[in-house]
């Protein structure tokens, strides 16, 4: 029953109908920026990356963990809720994102397409070989945050080191890098 409740919250988050514009508006004090979102401190190309993730939509939210690792030219990852239930796996390459092993409640075409588009943008925002290309992105720094706008999506690199993506349905993905722990130095 708990899993059904968590899945229904995630479903409600993703299937919102309201189309919105980016939440951070460019002000006159904003400066153009070419600063990368995905720095070595936020994402390693050789190690497994782990993030706390919060998905928010209006008054609903769900928290969980996201694990991502680079294999060749693609990123592979999984998203699980805090109860340990896998929500889906994903792969993100230079040309597309694919969801795999999606729970049945989210295995709907429009939900898959929204999440695939969001993850593709999130993971390829710094990739000049991506299908949207860097020239179409509006990048600026404002109030200590890096803001990147593309179509009706926005990525924020916040001063605290977290990365947020807000899509055109006003759904917000927030990723915060978890502290890497050296397994050789941990006593269990």
MILO-868502 format. One record per atom (N, C-alpha, C): x, y, z; residue in one letter; residue number from 1. Coordinates in steps of 0.001 Angstrom, whole numbers. Layout:
residues N
NODE      xx      yy      zz kero base
NODE       X       Y       Z    A  NUM
...
END
This chain:
residues 188
NODE      xx      yy      zz kero base
NODE     821   -1189       0    X    1
NODE       0       0       0    X    1
NODE     871    1262       0    X    1
NODE    2000    1230     738    X    2
NODE    2896    2386     759    X    2
NODE    3474    2627    -623    X    2
NODE    3859    1548   -1310    X    3
NODE    4414    1704   -2652    X    3
NODE    3385    2302   -3594    X    3
NODE    2136    1867   -3498    X    4
NODE    1079    2430   -4339    X    4
NODE     932    3918   -4072    X    4
NODE     983    4320   -2816    X    5
NODE     871    5732   -2454    X    5
NODE    2027    6527   -3056    X    5
NODE    3255    6033   -2926    X    6
NODE    4412    6735   -3462    X    6
NODE    4359    6797   -4986    X    6
NODE    3918    5719   -5602    X    7
NODE    3829    5690   -7049    X    7
NODE    2759    6661   -7524    X    7
NODE    1644    6728   -6820    X    8
NODE     585    7649   -7227    X    8
NODE    1023    9104   -7073    X    8
NODE    1832    9398   -6078    X    9
NODE    2351   10762   -5925    X    9
NODE    3259   11097   -7098    X    9
NODE    4152   10174   -7462    X   10
NODE    5037   10401   -8594    X   10
NODE    4232   10578   -9875    X   10
NODE    3216    9770  -10056    X   11
NODE    2346    9877  -11229    X   11
NODE    1687   11252  -11278    X   11
NODE    1195   11725  -10150    X   12
NODE     561   13043  -10095    X   12
NODE    1566   14153  -10387    X   12
NODE    2805   13976   -9939    X   13
NODE    3836   14964  -10198    X   13
NODE    4119   15084  -11688    X   13
NODE    4214   13966  -12357    X   14
NODE    4644   13951  -13749    X   14
NODE    3528   14331  -14704    X   14
NODE    2294   14017  -14371    X   15
NODE    1211   14201  -15334    X   15
NODE     498   15535  -15230    X   15
NODE    1082   16507  -14568    X   16
NODE     430   17812  -14473    X   16
NODE     207   18425  -15845    X   16
NODE    -839   19200  -15984    X   17
NODE   -1237   19715  -17298    X   17
NODE    -791   21149  -17533    X   17
NODE    -528   21912  -16506    X   18
NODE    -241   23328  -16688    X   18
NODE    1101   23530  -17364    X   18
NODE    1124   24284  -18426    X   19
NODE    2354   24614  -19118    X   19
NODE    2823   25965  -18600    X   19
NODE    4084   26044  -18224    X   20
NODE    4601   27276  -17643    X   20
NODE    5878   27695  -18351    X   20
NODE    6325   28879  -18045    X   21
NODE    7587   29386  -18548    X   21
NODE    8608   29266  -17420    X   21
NODE    9900   29458  -17712    X   22
NODE   10916   29316  -16669    X   22
NODE   10634   30153  -15429    X   22
NODE   11080   29661  -14280    X   23
NODE   10777   30315  -13018    X   23
NODE   11715   31473  -12696    X   23
NODE   12959   31428  -13159    X   24
NODE   13903   32512  -12905    X   24
NODE   13958   33380  -14158    X   24
NODE   13536   34598  -14014    X   25
NODE   13537   35542  -15128    X   25
NODE   14868   36291  -15156    X   25
NODE   15373   36529  -16341    X   26
NODE   16627   37263  -16487    X   26
NODE   16413   38722  -16121    X   26
NODE   17279   39216  -15237    X   27
NODE   17198   40608  -14820    X   27
NODE   18334   41391  -15475    X   27
NODE   18301   42697  -15335    X   28
NODE   19338   43532  -15939    X   28
NODE   20706   43276  -15327    X   28
NODE   20750   42807  -14082    X   29
NODE   22025   42561  -13418    X   29
NODE   22650   41230  -13819    X   29
NODE   21959   40410  -14596    X   30
NODE   22478   39101  -15000    X   30
NODE   23649   39276  -15958    X   30
NODE   24614   38344  -15838    X   31
NODE   25785   38346  -16706    X   31
NODE   25753   37099  -17583    X   31
NODE   26134   37209  -18857    X   32
NODE   26234   36010  -19694    X   32
NODE   27235   35031  -19084    X   32
NODE   27005   33736  -19277    X   33
NODE   27868   32734  -18663    X   33
NODE   28090   31565  -19607    X   33
NODE   29296   31040  -19576    X   34
NODE   29616   29793  -20276    X   34
NODE   30019   28724  -19263    X   34
NODE   29754   28981  -17992    X   35
NODE   30124   28054  -16922    X   35
NODE   29370   26733  -17078    X   35
NODE   30099   25637  -16965    X   36
NODE   29505   24306  -17103    X   36
NODE   28699   23953  -15859    X   36
NODE   27614   23241  -16062    X   37
NODE   26812   22748  -14945    X   37
NODE   27505   21549  -14318    X   37
NODE   27905   20597  -15147    X   38
NODE   28456   19334  -14660    X   38
NODE   29975   19425  -14541    X   38
NODE   30449   19862  -13390    X   39
NODE   31874   19920  -13100    X   39
NODE   32308   18596  -12481    X   39
NODE   33598   18414  -12336    X   40
NODE   34132   17172  -11756    X   40
NODE   33622   16947  -10333    X   40
NODE   33377   18025   -9599    X   41
NODE   32877   17854   -8230    X   41
NODE   31418   17395   -8197    X   41
NODE   30670   17625   -9277    X   42
NODE   29268   17210   -9315    X   42
NODE   29046   15880  -10034    X   42
NODE   29929   15549  -10986    X   43
NODE   29721   14323  -11745    X   43
NODE   31057   13791  -12233    X   43
NODE   31366   12568  -11839    X   44
NODE   32604   11916  -12251    X   44
NODE   32348   11056  -13484    X   44
NODE   33276   11110  -14437    X   45
NODE   33160   10271  -15627    X   45
NODE   33628    8840  -15378    X   45
NODE   34314    8593  -14258    X   46
NODE   34867    7258  -14019    X   46
NODE   34224    6524  -12845    X   46
NODE   33676    7244  -11886    X   47
NODE   33095    6621  -10705    X   47
NODE   31571    6620  -10767    X   47
NODE   30953    5832   -9891    X   48
NODE   29499    5868   -9765    X   48
NODE   29116    7131   -9008    X   48
NODE   28168    7869   -9548    X   49
NODE   27686    9106   -8942    X   49
NODE   26375    8822   -8231    X   49
NODE   26237    9334   -7041    X   50
NODE   24987    9147   -6296    X   50
NODE   24456   10513   -5866    X   50
NODE   23133   10658   -6020    X   51
NODE   22475   11924   -5725    X   51
NODE   21216   11672   -4914    X   51
NODE   20924   12591   -4024    X   52
NODE   19595   12643   -3423    X   52
NODE   18742   13394   -4432    X   52
NODE   17547   12902   -4665    X   53
NODE   16692   13547   -5655    X   53
NODE   15338   13842   -5040    X   53
NODE   14822   14996   -5377    X   54
NODE   13487   15400   -4960    X   54
NODE   12737   15783   -6225    X   54
NODE   11576   15179   -6421    X   55
NODE   10697   15542   -7527    X   55
NODE    9528   16303   -6934    X   55
NODE    9320   17530   -7400    X   56
NODE    8271   18376   -6830    X   56
NODE    7304   18820   -7911    X   56
NODE    6055   18857   -7537    X   57
NODE    4993   19393   -8401    X   57
NODE    3948   20000   -7491    X   57
NODE    3789   21307   -7534    X   58
NODE    2856   22037   -6686    X   58
NODE    3054   21625   -5225    X   58
NODE    2058   21027   -4581    X   59
NODE    2168   20667   -3171    X   59
NODE    2653   19242   -2960    X   59
NODE    2904   18494   -4027    X   60
NODE    3345   17101   -3902    X   60
NODE    4843   17002   -4129    X   60
NODE    5464   16050   -3464    X   61
NODE    6875   15791   -3713    X   61
NODE    7182   14344   -3355    X   61
NODE    8245   13849   -3949    X   62
NODE    8722   12513   -3644    X   62
NODE   10237   12587   -3599    X   62
NODE   10821   11871   -2671    X   63
NODE   12269   11875   -2519    X   63
NODE   12808   10492   -2808    X   63
NODE   14054   10454   -3192    X   64
NODE   14678    9172   -3485    X   64
NODE   16157    9339   -3758    X   64
NODE   16711    8332   -4403    X   65
NODE   18127    8310   -4742    X   65
NODE   18273    8056   -6233    X   65
NODE   19285    8657   -6821    X   66
NODE   19595    8455   -8224    X   66
NODE   21067    8061   -8310    X   66
NODE   21332    6948   -8970    X   67
NODE   22698    6474   -9160    X   67
NODE   22994    6501  -10651    X   67
NODE   24141    7079  -11024    X   68
NODE   24484    7265  -12432    X   68
NODE   25952    6923  -12632    X   68
NODE   26256    6241  -13744    X   69
NODE   27638    5931  -14105    X   69
NODE   27792    6010  -15613    X   69
NODE   28953    6448  -16041    X   70
NODE   29239    6557  -17477    X   70
NODE   29833    5245  -17980    X   70
NODE   29259    4748  -19069    X   71
NODE   29758    3565  -19762    X   71
NODE   29943    3945  -21223    X   71
NODE   31179    4067  -21654    X   72
NODE   31436    4471  -23034    X   72
NODE   30924    5868  -23294    X   72
NODE   30027    5992  -24263    X   73
NODE   29491    7306  -24634    X   73
NODE   28123    7588  -24036    X   73
NODE   27685    6801  -23075    X   74
NODE   26364    7028  -22509    X   74
NODE   26398    6964  -20988    X   74
NODE   25421    7609  -20384    X   75
NODE   25206    7563  -18947    X   75
NODE   24118    6545  -18682    X   75
NODE   24331    5698  -17681    X   76
NODE   23316    4739  -17265    X   76
NODE   22996    5015  -15805    X   76
NODE   21713    4963  -15491    X   77
NODE   21338    5275  -14122    X   77
NODE   20060    4597  -13703    X   77
NODE   19776    4726  -12429    X   78
NODE   18544    4196  -11867    X   78
NODE   18009    5180  -10839    X   78
NODE   16704    5211  -10705    X   79
NODE   16037    6066   -9741    X   79
NODE   15208    5177   -8830    X   79
NODE   15447    5291   -7525    X   80
NODE   14682    4514   -6544    X   80
NODE   14117    5472   -5508    X   80
NODE   12971    5092   -4929    X   81
NODE   12435    5938   -3865    X   81
NODE   13119    5562   -2555    X   81
NODE   12843    6287   -1502    X   82
NODE   13519    6044    -224    X   82
NODE   13105    4739     434    X   82
NODE   12013    4142     -30    X   83
NODE   11586    2839     492    X   83
NODE   12334    1704    -199    X   83
NODE   13128    2023   -1234    X   84
NODE   13912    1022   -1942    X   84
NODE   13262     480   -3197    X   84
NODE   12124    1019   -3587    X   85
NODE   11448     560   -4794    X   85
NODE   12042    1260   -6008    X   85
NODE   12446     460   -7010    X   86
NODE   12993    1047   -8228    X   86
NODE   11855    1659   -9032    X   86
NODE   12028    2910   -9425    X   87
NODE   11039    3615  -10238    X   87
NODE   11316    3338  -11719    X   87
NODE   12574    3513  -12136    X   88
NODE   12980    3185  -13501    X   88
NODE   14496    3223  -13614    X   88
NODE   15003    2608  -14683    X   89
NODE   16392    2729  -15103    X   89
NODE   16385    3628  -16335    X   89
NODE   17550    4186  -16671    X   90
NODE   17622    5026  -17862    X   90
NODE   19010    5000  -18463    X   90
NODE   19080    5286  -19752    X   91
NODE   20341    5505  -20450    X   91
NODE   20214    6832  -21189    X   91
NODE   21287    7614  -21157    X   92
NODE   21312    8904  -21833    X   92
NODE   22560    8954  -22695    X   92
NODE   22362    9094  -24017    X   93
NODE   23466    9225  -24955    X   93
NODE   23486   10616  -25554    X   93
NODE   24324   10786  -26598    X   94
NODE   24412   12086  -27260    X   94
NODE   23157   12430  -28033    X   94
NODE   22387   11414  -28434    X   95
NODE   21246   11687  -29299    X   95
NODE   19888   11428  -28669    X   95
NODE   19819   10657  -27572    X   96
NODE   18508   10403  -26965    X   96
NODE   18649    9818  -25563    X   96
NODE   17514    9791  -24874    X   97
NODE   17400    9162  -23559    X   97
NODE   16348    8070  -23677    X   97
NODE   16600    6950  -23002    X   98
NODE   15658    5838  -23017    X   98
NODE   15394    5398  -21589    X   98
NODE   14121    5244  -21247    X   99
NODE   13744    4702  -19947    X   99
NODE   13596    3185  -20075    X   99
NODE   14067    2474  -19057    X  100
NODE   13998    1014  -19032    X  100
NODE   13398     576  -17703    X  100
NODE   12782    -589  -17681    X  101
NODE   12255   -1176  -16450    X  101
NODE   11388    -191  -15668    X  101
NODE   10500     477  -16362    X  102
NODE    9631    1494  -15757    X  102
NODE    8500     796  -15003    X  102
NODE    8199    1275  -13802    X  103
NODE    7081     688  -13059    X  103
NODE    5797     908  -13853    X  103
NODE    4862      14  -13699    X  104
NODE    3665      10  -14540    X  104
NODE    2859    1301  -14443    X  104
NODE    2817    1921  -13285    X  105
NODE    2049    3163  -13124    X  105
NODE    2595    4303  -13996    X  105
NODE    3896    4276  -14311    X  106
NODE    4513    5346  -15098    X  106
NODE    4759    4944  -16537    X  106
NODE    4408    3720  -16883    X  107
NODE    4696    3207  -18218    X  107
NODE    3621    3645  -19212    X  107
NODE    3484    4950  -19342    X  108
NODE    2549    5564  -20273    X  108
NODE    3365    6424  -21233    X  108
NODE    2962    6462  -22490    X  109
NODE    3741    7154  -23510    X  109
NODE    4061    8594  -23190    X  109
NODE    3075    9373  -22763    X  110
NODE    3302   10795  -22497    X  110
NODE    4184   11013  -21270    X  110
NODE    4086   10129  -20280    X  111
NODE    4947   10255  -19097    X  111
NODE    6378    9909  -19476    X  111
NODE    6558    8805  -20188    X  112
NODE    7901    8394  -20630    X  112
NODE    8555    9501  -21449    X  112
NODE    7817   10085  -22387    X  113
NODE    8366   11121  -23264    X  113
NODE    8805   12343  -22458    X  113
NODE    7998   12757  -21509    X  114
NODE    8343   13911  -20672    X  114
NODE    9614   13650  -19875    X  114
NODE    9680   12508  -19199    X  115
NODE   10843   12194  -18374    X  115
NODE   12084   11997  -19247    X  115
NODE   11939   11320  -20390    X  116
NODE   13085   11135  -21290    X  116
NODE   13619   12472  -21786    X  116
NODE   12740   13382  -22176    X  117
NODE   13170   14706  -22627    X  117
NODE   13864   15480  -21513    X  117
NODE   13320   15408  -20306    X  118
NODE   13919   16114  -19171    X  118
NODE   15304   15568  -18839    X  118
NODE   15434   14247  -18769    X  119
NODE   16732   13651  -18452    X  119
NODE   17755   13910  -19555    X  119
NODE   17316   13873  -20808    X  120
NODE   18220   14169  -21920    X  120
NODE   18771   15585  -21787    X  120
NODE   17906   16545  -21546    X  121
NODE   18344   17930  -21381    X  121
NODE   19263   18069  -20174    X  121
NODE   18896   17458  -19061    X  122
NODE   19684   17558  -17837    X  122
NODE   21102   17020  -18028    X  122
NODE   21235   15849  -18640    X  123
NODE   22547   15228  -18757    X  123
NODE   23373   15747  -19927    X  123
NODE   22764   16399  -20915    X  124
NODE   23495   16876  -22082    X  124
NODE   23570   18388  -22186    X  124
NODE   23231   19101  -21150    X  125
NODE   23224   20561  -21202    X  125
NODE   24612   21123  -21534    X  125
NODE   25680   20441  -21151    X  126
NODE   27039   20909  -21431    X  126
NODE   27655   20222  -22645    X  126
NODE   26903   19403  -23349    X  127
NODE   27412   18624  -24473    X  127
NODE   27149   19348  -25796    X  127
NODE   28201   19846  -26468    X  128
NODE   27970   20558  -27737    X  128
NODE   27476   19631  -28855    X  128
NODE   27633   18307  -28701    X  129
NODE   27182   17355  -29717    X  129
NODE   25710   16970  -29548    X  129
NODE   25037   17517  -28545    X  130
NODE   23639   17161  -28305    X  130
NODE   22746   17709  -29412    X  130
NODE   21547   17167  -29494    X  131
NODE   20650   17557  -30591    X  131
NODE   20147   18990  -30469    X  131
NODE   20118   19573  -29279    X  132
NODE   19657   20954  -29153    X  132
NODE   20787   21944  -29346    X  132
NODE   22038   21517  -29242    X  133
NODE   23182   22399  -29508    X  133
NODE   23312   23526  -28504    X  133
NODE   24509   23944  -28238    X  134
NODE   24756   24994  -27252    X  134
NODE   24273   26361  -27720    X  134
NODE   24216   26604  -29025    X  135
NODE   23873   27950  -29500    X  135
NODE   22427   28337  -29189    X  135
NODE   21571   27381  -28974    X  136
NODE   20166   27669  -28700    X  136
NODE   19893   27881  -27207    X  136
NODE   20878   27632  -26371    X  137
NODE   20689   27764  -24935    X  137
NODE   20953   29199  -24498    X  137
NODE   20111   29712  -23617    X  138
NODE   20351   31007  -23006    X  138
NODE   20997   30739  -21649    X  138
NODE   22255   31171  -21492    X  139
NODE   22998   30938  -20252    X  139
NODE   23341   32281  -19617    X  139
NODE   23075   32373  -18309    X  140
NODE   23469   33582  -17594    X  140
NODE   23652   33259  -16111    X  140
NODE   24382   34155  -15428    X  141
NODE   24571   34047  -13978    X  141
NODE   23810   35180  -13322    X  141
NODE   23113   34807  -12247    X  142
NODE   22298   35792  -11540    X  142
NODE   22140   35351  -10095    X  142
NODE   22393   36253   -9178    X  143
NODE   22253   35976   -7747    X  143
NODE   23021   34729   -7321    X  143
NODE   24194   34515   -7891    X  144
NODE   25036   33378   -7508    X  144
NODE   24669   32065   -8158    X  144
NODE   23644   32044   -8965    X  145
NODE   23209   30812   -9636    X  145
NODE   23481   30910  -11129    X  145
NODE   23789   29764  -11736    X  146
NODE   23883   29684  -13186    X  146
NODE   22511   29232  -13685    X  146
NODE   21964   29960  -14660    X  147
NODE   20632   29668  -15190    X  147
NODE   20774   29343  -16672    X  147
NODE   20164   28246  -17091    X  148
NODE   20190   27840  -18496    X  148
NODE   18756   27609  -18938    X  148
NODE   18330   28351  -19947    X  149
NODE   16984   28219  -20498    X  149
NODE   17056   27576  -21872    X  149
NODE   16130   26666  -22111    X  150
NODE   15973   26050  -23425    X  150
NODE   14499   25745  -23621    X  150
NODE   13912   26338  -24662    X  151
NODE   12479   26184  -24905    X  151
NODE   11743   26569  -23616    X  151
NODE   10965   25665  -23034    X  152
NODE   10255   25964  -21785    X  152
NODE   10842   25184  -20618    X  152
NODE   12137   24891  -20689    X  153
NODE   12819   24199  -19600    X  153
NODE   13912   25094  -19049    X  153
NODE   14245   24864  -17794    X  154
NODE   15266   25665  -17151    X  154
NODE   16096   24786  -16221    X  154
NODE   17412   24957  -16284    X  155
NODE   18312   24297  -15346    X  155
NODE   18948   25377  -14489    X  155
NODE   19007   25107  -13189    X  156
NODE   19644   26014  -12240    X  156
NODE   20781   25280  -11549    X  156
NODE   21968   25864  -11571    X  157
NODE   23070   25399  -10745    X  157
NODE   23120   26377   -9588    X  157
NODE   22634   25920   -8443    X  158
NODE   22462   26803   -7290    X  158
NODE   23761   26958   -6512    X  158
NODE   23907   28048   -5753    X  159
NODE   25142   28283   -5003    X  159
NODE   25498   27162   -4020    X  159
NODE   24498   26409   -3533    X  160
NODE   24794   25323   -2601    X  160
NODE   25284   24048   -3299    X  160
NODE   25409   24086   -4647    X  161
NODE   25927   22945   -5394    X  161
NODE   24866   22010   -5930    X  161
NODE   23611   22260   -5626    X  162
NODE   22557   21396   -6153    X  162
NODE   22178   21851   -7565    X  162
NODE   21647   20892   -8328    X  163
NODE   21213   21151   -9693    X  163
NODE   19711   20939   -9733    X  163
NODE   18999   21885  -10324    X  164
NODE   17542   21777  -10432    X  164
NODE   17134   21939  -11885    X  164
NODE   16154   21151  -12300    X  165
NODE   15562   21291  -13622    X  165
NODE   14078   21522  -13438    X  165
NODE   13561   22548  -14089    X  166
NODE   12127   22828  -14064    X  166
NODE   11629   22676  -15494    X  166
NODE   10648   21787  -15696    X  167
NODE   10164   21559  -17056    X  167
NODE    8929   22408  -17348    X  167
NODE    8363   22250  -18548    X  168
NODE    7227   23064  -18971    X  168
NODE    5923   22691  -18265    X  168
NODE    5908   21634  -17466    X  169
NODE    4740   21270  -16656    X  169
NODE    4933   21706  -15206    X  169
NODE    5935   22563  -14976    X  170
NODE    6265   23081  -13653    X  170
NODE    6651   21975  -12681    X  170
NODE    7203   20905  -13200    X  171
NODE    7747   19855  -12354    X  171
NODE    9222   20160  -12130    X  171
NODE    9659   20007  -10913    X  172
NODE   11025   20356  -10535    X  172
NODE   11774   19107  -10082    X  172
NODE   12912   18838  -10726    X  173
NODE   13821   17774  -10318    X  173
NODE   14982   18464   -9601    X  173
NODE   15281   18066   -8384    X  174
NODE   16427   18628   -7666    X  174
NODE   17387   17505   -7339    X  174
NODE   18640   17655   -7764    X  175
NODE   19670   16662   -7488    X  175
NODE   20746   17281   -6623    X  175
NODE   21085   16592   -5562    X  176
NODE   22148   17043   -4663    X  176
NODE   23149   15898   -4532    X  176
NODE   24376   16168   -4893    X  177
NODE   25431   15148   -4853    X  177
NODE   25616   14663   -3423    X  177
NODE   25647   13337   -3281    X  178
NODE   25915   12750   -1966    X  178
NODE   27420   12661   -1779    X  178
NODE   27869   12699    -555    X  179
NODE   29290   12632    -261    X  179
NODE   29809   11253    -640    X  179
NODE   30897   11244   -1417    X  180
NODE   31516    9975   -1788    X  180
NODE   32275    9427    -586    X  180
NODE   32113    8151    -339    X  181
NODE   32764    7506     796    X  181
NODE   33720    6454     272    X  181
NODE   34950    6489     748    X  182
NODE   35938    5481     376    X  182
NODE   35596    4192    1112    X  182
NODE   35250    3149     386    X  183
NODE   34834    1889     997    X  183
NODE   35922    1267    1862    X  183
NODE   37188    1550    1564    X  184
NODE   38293     994    2337    X  184
NODE   38437    1644    3713    X  184
NODE   37789    2783    3905    X  185
NODE   37921    3509    5176    X  185
NODE   36653    3449    6023    X  185
NODE   35664    2671    5597    X  186
NODE   34401    2583    6322    X  186
NODE   34334    1278    7105    X  186
NODE   33963    1371    8368    X  187
NODE   33795     192    9200    X  187
NODE   32312    -111    9287    X  187
NODE   31924   -1288    8849    X  188
NODE   30507   -1666    8901    X  188
NODE   30270   -2686    9982    X  188
END
